[in-house]
Amino acid sequence: MTPEGTQRVLDYRVFRPNFGKFPAYIGMMQTKYEEFRLILTELPTYRLMIGDGHYFKSEFKKLDKWYGNYQQLWEEYFAIL
């Protein structure tokens, strides 16, 4: 055991659970977006809320970027080769 090895194990114990939560969170956001789209179709004045869809677009863009960064770190430092 070296200090570097110990730090790597600790990083893994924190990183892995966070990395594992991404798919569930992305699925939850997709469900919310679908519900939002359904609500828009049912409202007579949906044009007032159409701009709120930009929130979801922004969130999905951030999630894709963050998830990609996590995948890159996983493959670089934690994946077993």
C-alpha positions as CSV (number, residue, x, y, z in Angstrom):
1,M,0.0,0.0,0.0
2,T,1.3,3.4,-1.0
3,P,-0.3,6.8,-0.4
4,E,-1.0,7.0,-4.2
5,G,-2.7,3.6,-4.1
6,T,-4.8,4.5,-1.1
7,Q,-5.9,7.8,-2.7
8,R,-6.8,5.8,-5.9
9,V,-9.0,3.5,-3.8
10,L,-10.7,6.4,-2.1
11,D,-11.3,8.2,-5.4
12,Y,-12.8,5.0,-6.8
13,R,-15.2,4.6,-3.8
14,V,-16.5,8.2,-4.3
15,F,-16.4,8.2,-8.1
16,R,-18.1,4.9,-8.9
17,P,-21.5,5.6,-7.1
18,N,-21.7,9.1,-8.7
19,F,-20.9,7.7,-12.1
20,G,-23.6,5.0,-11.6
21,K,-26.3,7.6,-10.9
22,F,-26.1,9.2,-14.3
23,P,-28.2,6.8,-16.3
24,A,-31.1,6.9,-13.7
25,Y,-30.9,10.7,-13.6
26,I,-30.9,11.0,-17.4
27,G,-33.9,8.7,-17.5
28,M,-35.7,10.8,-14.9
29,M,-35.1,13.9,-16.9
30,Q,-36.3,12.3,-20.1
31,T,-39.5,11.3,-18.3
32,K,-40.0,14.8,-17.0
33,Y,-39.4,16.2,-20.6
34,E,-42.0,13.8,-22.0
35,E,-44.5,14.9,-19.3
36,F,-43.8,18.5,-20.1
37,R,-44.4,17.9,-23.8
38,L,-47.7,16.2,-23.0
39,I,-48.8,19.1,-20.8
40,L,-47.9,21.5,-23.6
41,T,-50.2,19.7,-26.0
42,E,-53.1,19.8,-23.5
43,L,-52.9,23.5,-22.8
44,P,-54.8,25.9,-25.0
45,T,-52.1,28.6,-24.4
46,Y,-49.1,26.4,-24.7
47,R,-47.2,29.0,-26.7
48,L,-46.6,30.9,-23.4
49,M,-44.7,27.9,-22.0
50,I,-42.9,26.8,-25.1
51,G,-39.8,28.7,-24.0
52,D,-39.6,26.5,-21.0
53,G,-38.4,23.7,-23.3
54,H,-35.1,25.5,-23.5
55,Y,-34.5,24.5,-19.9
56,F,-34.6,20.8,-20.9
57,K,-32.4,21.4,-23.9
58,S,-29.8,23.0,-21.7
59,E,-30.0,20.3,-19.0
60,F,-29.6,17.5,-21.6
61,K,-26.6,19.3,-23.1
62,K,-25.0,19.6,-19.7
63,L,-25.8,16.0,-18.8
64,D,-24.2,14.8,-22.0
65,K,-21.1,16.8,-21.4
66,W,-20.8,15.7,-17.7
67,Y,-21.5,12.1,-18.5
68,G,-18.9,12.1,-21.3
69,N,-16.3,13.6,-18.9
70,Y,-17.1,10.9,-16.3
71,Q,-16.8,8.2,-18.9
72,Q,-13.5,9.6,-20.0
73,L,-12.2,9.7,-16.5
74,W,-13.5,6.2,-15.8
75,E,-11.7,4.7,-18.8
76,E,-8.5,6.6,-18.1
77,Y,-8.1,6.0,-14.4
78,F,-10.5,3.4,-13.0
79,A,-11.5,0.8,-15.7
80,I,-9.7,-2.5,-15.4
81,L,-7.7,-3.1,-18.5
